[in-house]
């Protein structure tokens, strides 16, 4: 069967431009709001002029994160557009900063492909283009963040109490949020060798590093070879449905096992307050309880299978090579313990 008979002009004419623009503007406001918070400038709500004035502090974070999200989703859109599949423009998802959540200002962005994918080549191109485009942006944000770090005393504008302590406390206080390092972050940190590199308990106050780190995290999640995630599309197009199903099942088991030790330890401490279940550091360094929840969500809503394209066929060597590049990007961006509390 051939490609769908939809003209590119018709695809563009079917877009709901006011809805996409409205969601983008709302997400711009909420990410500016979140960015101001992370740089130590809580947004005042007592008056509209004060609200607008405080939002400007969130511009570096908002610009960086929306650049990543937009580039990732438009990568998907233009690939689908090239293959004449009906796809929507990105739907940005705004989330106002909430005190009980990790306030990022957004839940990301998505596009919707309305047609069944015509063949393996279109599936691969659509699945690979988003992570590759987004990875380039995340990589550049990290490089820029490491090479344009503010002075060491910048952190005192956010935590003035650190100045009286003579610097950032080590070890950090209890109940401090920390982020985990991925392989790309480690390699760039060592290669660029900045004079000062903020600890991961404070890195989220540096908007370019934070947005680059979030870009890597989102890229790795999307490249998991499960269901209809981008990684699932790529593995299906490269190796076929049977290998995809086995790989998806294996990865669901792997990330579940990665989460079980820390989840068991967390439940033990809830049942026996004041007691800590002893786990070797080698285990806790690789275990995050969120993986159990994430594997359940993926299994429940995406499963380990992938619907077939209208025409499955083997990819040419060029696409196979770029598929292996996607696998390398996944391992560069994957963070075993992305978030934690000291």
C-alpha positions in Angstrom: 0.0 0.0 0.0 1.2 3.5 -0.8 1.5 6.6 1.3 -1.7 8.4 2.4 -3.3 10.7 -0.1 -3.3 13.8 2.0 -1.7 16.9 0.5 0.6 18.9 2.7 -1.6 22.0 2.1 -4.6 20.1 3.5 -2.6 19.1 6.6 -1.7 22.7 7.3 -5.2 23.9 6.7 -6.6 21.4 9.2 -4.6 22.8 12.1 -6.4 24.5 15.1 -4.0 27.4 15.2 -5.8 29.4 18.0 -5.7 26.4 20.3 -2.0 25.7 19.7 -1.1 29.4 20.1 -3.2 29.7 23.3 -1.6 26.6 24.9 1.8 27.9 24.0 1.2 31.3 25.5 -0.2 29.8 28.7 2.9 27.5 28.9 5.2 30.4 28.3 3.6 32.2 31.3 3.8 29.1 33.6 7.4 28.3 32.6 8.4 31.9 33.2 6.7 31.6 36.6 8.6 28.4 37.4 11.9 29.8 36.1 11.6 32.8 38.4 10.9 30.5 41.3 14.0 28.4 40.6 16.2 31.5 40.4 15.1 32.7 43.8 12.5 35.3 42.7 9.0 34.0 43.7 6.4 35.7 41.6 4.2 38.2 43.5 0.5 37.9 43.0 -0.6 41.1 44.8 -0.8 43.1 41.5 -0.6 42.4 37.8 2.3 44.8 37.2 4.3 43.0 40.0 3.4 39.7 38.5 4.7 40.7 35.0 7.8 42.2 36.4 8.8 39.1 38.4 8.2 36.8 35.3 11.2 38.3 33.6 13.5 36.4 36.0 12.3 33.2 34.5 13.2 34.1 30.9 16.4 32.0 30.6 14.7 28.9 32.0 11.5 29.3 30.0 13.3 30.1 26.7 15.6 27.1 27.1 12.9 24.6 28.1 10.4 25.7 25.4 13.2 25.7 22.8 13.9 22.0 23.7 10.2 21.0 23.8 9.3 22.8 20.6 12.3 21.5 18.7 11.6 17.9 19.8 7.9 18.0 18.9 8.5 19.9 15.6 11.0 17.2 14.7 8.2 14.7 14.9 5.8 17.0 13.1 8.0 17.8 10.1 8.9 14.1 9.7 5.2 13.2 9.6 4.6 16.1 7.3 7.3 14.9 5.0 5.6 11.5 4.7 2.2 13.2 4.3 0.7 11.8 7.5 -1.9 14.0 9.2 -0.3 15.3 12.4 -1.2 18.2 14.7 1.1 21.0 15.7 2.5 20.6 19.2 0.1 20.9 22.1 2.0 22.5 24.9 0.8 21.5 28.4 0.9 24.4 31.0 1.1 23.7 34.7 1.1 26.5 37.2 3.8 26.1 39.9 2.3 24.1 42.7 3.9 23.8 46.2 3.4 20.0 46.4 4.9 19.2 43.0 8.3 19.7 41.3 7.3 23.0 39.6 8.6 22.8 36.1 5.8 25.0 34.6 4.8 22.3 32.1 4.1 18.7 31.6 5.8 18.9 28.2 4.3 18.9 24.7 2.8 16.4 22.4 1.6 16.0 18.8 -1.1 13.7 17.6 -0.6 11.7 14.4 -4.1 11.0 13.0 -3.2 8.4 10.4 -1.8 4.9 10.6 1.9 4.9 9.8 2.3 3.8 6.1 5.6 2.0 6.3 8.7 1.3 8.4 10.7 4.2 6.9 8.0 6.7 8.0 7.8 5.1 11.4 11.5 5.3 11.9 11.8 8.9 10.7 8.9 10.1 12.8 10.2 8.3 15.9 13.9 9.3 15.5 13.5 13.0 14.5 12.1 14.2 17.8 14.8 12.8 20.1 17.6 13.7 17.8 16.4 17.3 17.4 15.8 17.7 21.1 19.1 16.1 22.0 21.0 18.6 19.9 19.3 21.4 21.9 19.8 19.8 25.3 23.5 19.2 24.4 23.9 22.9 23.4 22.2 24.1 26.6 24.5 22.0 28.8 27.6 23.3 26.9 26.4 26.9 27.2 25.4 26.4 30.9 28.9 25.0 31.8 30.7 27.7 29.8 28.6 30.6 31.1 28.3 29.8 34.8 27.7 32.9 37.0 30.1 33.8 39.8 30.3 31.4 42.7 28.5 33.9 45.0 25.5 33.8 42.7 24.0 31.1 44.9 24.0 33.6 47.8 21.3 35.6 46.0 19.1 32.5 46.3 20.3 31.2 49.7 21.7 34.1 51.6 22.1 31.8 54.7 24.9 30.0 52.8 27.1 33.1 53.0 27.0 33.1 56.8 27.9 29.4 56.7 30.9 30.2 54.5 29.5 28.4 51.5 27.2 25.6 50.4 26.9 23.2 53.3 28.4 19.8 52.8 26.7 17.4 53.4 23.5 19.3 52.5 20.7 19.7 55.0 18.1 17.0 55.2 15.1 17.2 52.8 17.1 18.9 50.1 16.2 18.1 46.5 19.0 16.7 44.4 19.2 15.7 40.8 21.2 12.7 39.4 23.9 13.0 36.8 23.6 11.3 33.4 26.6 10.2 31.4 26.5 13.2 29.1 26.4 15.6 32.0 29.5 13.9 33.6 31.4 13.9 30.3 30.7 17.5 29.6 31.5 18.5 33.1 34.9 16.8 32.9 35.6 18.0 29.3 34.7 21.6 29.8 36.2 21.7 33.3 34.4 24.8 34.6 36.1 26.7 37.4 33.1 26.1 39.5 30.5 23.3 39.0 27.4 23.6 41.2 26.5 20.5 43.3 23.5 18.6 42.2 21.6 19.9 45.2 21.8 23.4 43.8 22.1 22.8 40.0 18.4 23.5 39.4 19.1 27.1 40.3 21.2 27.5 37.1 18.6 27.7 34.3 20.6 26.6 31.3 22.1 23.6 33.1 18.7 22.7 34.5 16.9 23.0 31.2 19.6 21.0 29.5 19.4 18.3 32.2 15.6 18.2 31.8 16.0 17.9 28.1 18.3 14.8 28.6 15.8 13.3 31.0 12.9 13.7 28.7 14.9 12.4 25.7 15.8 9.2 27.7 12.2 8.6 28.8 11.1 8.9 25.2 13.8 6.6 23.9 12.8 3.7 26.2 12.1 0.9 23.7 8.6 0.3 25.0 5.2 0.5 23.3 4.7 3.5 21.1 7.4 5.7 22.8 9.9 7.1 20.3 12.3 4.3 21.3 9.6 1.8 20.6 9.1 3.2 17.1 12.8 3.0 16.4 13.3 -0.5 17.6 10.2 -1.7 15.8 11.4 -0.1 12.5 14.9 -1.5 12.9 14.3 -5.0 14.1 10.7 -5.9 13.6 7.7 -6.6 15.8 9.0 -9.7 17.5 12.3 -8.1 18.7 10.4 -5.0 19.8 8.0 -7.0 21.9 10.9 -8.9 23.6 12.9 -5.7 24.1 9.9 -3.9 25.6 9.2 -6.7 28.0 12.9 -6.9 29.0 13.1 -3.1 29.6 9.9 -3.1 31.7 11.5 -5.8 33.9 14.8 -3.9 34.1 13.3 -0.5 35.2 11.0 -2.3 37.6 14.0 -4.1 39.2 15.9 -0.8 39.3 13.1 0.7 41.4 12.3 -2.2 43.8 15.2 -1.9 46.3 14.6 1.8 47.0 10.9 1.3 47.0 11.2 -1.5 49.6 13.5 0.7 51.7 11.0 3.6 51.5 8.1 1.4 52.6 10.3 -0.1 55.4 11.0 3.4 56.8 7.3 4.3 56.6 6.3 1.2 58.6 9.2 1.5 61.0 9.8 5.2 61.5 13.3 6.1 62.7 14.8 2.9 61.3 16.7 2.5 58.0 16.8 -0.7 56.1 20.5 -1.3 55.2 21.2 -1.4 51.5 24.7 -1.3 50.0 25.7 2.0 48.4 26.1 0.2 45.1 22.4 -0.6 45.1 21.0 2.7 46.3 23.2 4.5 43.7 21.2 2.8 40.9 17.8 2.5 42.4 14.9 5.0 42.2 11.4 4.1 43.4 9.8 6.2 40.6 10.8 3.5 38.1 8.3 1.1 39.5 5.5 3.6 39.0 6.8 4.5 35.6 6.9 0.9 34.5 3.4 0.3 35.7 2.1 3.4 33.7 3.9 2.2 30.6 2.7 -1.4 30.9 -0.9 -0.3 31.7 -1.3 2.3 28.9 1.3 1.4 26.3 2.0 -2.3 26.9 4.9 -4.2 25.3 3.4 -4.5 21.8 3.4 -2.1 18.8 0.7 -1.9 16.2 2.1 -2.8 12.7 2.6 -0.3 10.0 0.7 -0.7 6.7 3.8 -2.1 5.2 6.7 -3.5 7.3 10.0 -3.8 5.5 13.7 -3.7 6.3 15.5 -0.3 6.6 18.4 0.7 4.5 21.9 0.7 6.2 21.8 4.5 6.6 18.7 4.5 8.8 20.0 1.5 10.7 23.2 3.5 11.5 21.2 6.4 12.7 19.1 4.0 14.8 22.2 2.9 16.6 23.0 6.6 17.2 19.6 6.9 18.9 20.6 4.0 21.2 23.8 5.8 22.0 21.9 8.9 22.8 19.6 7.0 25.1 22.6 5.7 27.2 24.1 9.2 27.3 20.9 10.7 28.6 19.6 8.0 30.9 19.7 8.9 34.6 19.3 5.9 37.0 18.3 8.1 39.9 16.9 11.3 38.4 15.4 12.9 41.5 15.9 12.4 45.2 15.6 14.0 48.7 18.6 13.9 51.0 
